[in-house]
Amino acid sequence: MDITIDHLTAGAARAEGVTVVIDVFRAYTFECWAYSRGAGRIYPLASLDGAMALKAAHPGWLLAGERHGRPREGFDFGNSPSQLERADIAGRTIIHTTSAGTQGIEAAVHAERILPAALVNAAATAEYIRRLAPQRVSLVCMGFENTCPTEEDTLCAEYIRSLLLGEPMDVRAAIPSLRAGPGSRFFVPENQAFAPERDFELSTDIDRFPFALEICKDEQGRNYTKRVGL
């Protein structure tokens, strides 16, 4: 199995084979939490305008996500997994647009399959890849607002690679470094309304969920995320 690690939408555009698009803080942690709370379907969109238009066409669907970490006016949710812990979203369709994670899906035009992932479902994602038995795996880290690589996404990619290669890795030992580094923004008092401390805890709850995520197409050819049970 040929495994590569790359970054940002440029890396997604280069990706081939089974492509894992990684966003730990917080896009795919959010989507995993949404499915754990019974969401019916999630449409990840790169374009904010496209997301707003889809919401206008389907007012009963929920609109979630962020730009520069903050939800926009008219959104039902931000990009915060902690908002979903007690949310009643069973059976609901969610439109999801973010600065980084959802950008990678649309950029991965050469991928055979696209699997969104975060630390919360890393082991399940690796197990699903093993079952697919691809020749090539591309792990793409979407970084901070799709502008620069980040420690948490790279850690997740390295962890998935270690699982695929059968090479032990103590991923939990890196959590204090994440707390002091990129995760420190979740501990800033003025950020608590849109990036609370709880989001860091939920995003670093490694392997909480026993399912992978995969991108499929609906009847209109639109990308949606599907929960893949193992």
Protein Blocks (a to p, Z undefined) as FASTA:
>chain_A
ZZdddedjklmmmpgcjdddddfblmlmmmmmmmmnopabdcddfblklmmmmmmmmmmb
cceddeehiacehiabdcbfklmmmpcfehiacddddfklmmmmmmmmmbfbdcdddfkl
mmmmmmmmmmnopabdcdddebjohlaccfklmmmmmmmmmmmnopacdfklmmmmmmmm
mmmmmmgfklmmmmcfklmmmmmmghkbacdcdddddfkopacdddddZZ
